[in-house]
């Protein structure tokens, strides 16, 4: 995929812009402080590791079966 493709450029620019840590201080639903988990995204031969805030109260990892995670 050519870097001069405007759609490719827009996607990579967007993902590049969200790779900085977010400043989420609390869960909008319950107010608990979030934990950040790194998620890996790949597109067009590039890979990004992006921290996502996860609420340990609303989305506890203990409720996810390990073979489905």
Buried (B, 14 or more C-beta within 10 A) or exposed (E): EEEEEEEBEEBBEEBEEEEEEEEBEEBEEEEEEBEEEEEEEEEBEEEBEBBEBBBBEEEEEEEEEEEEE
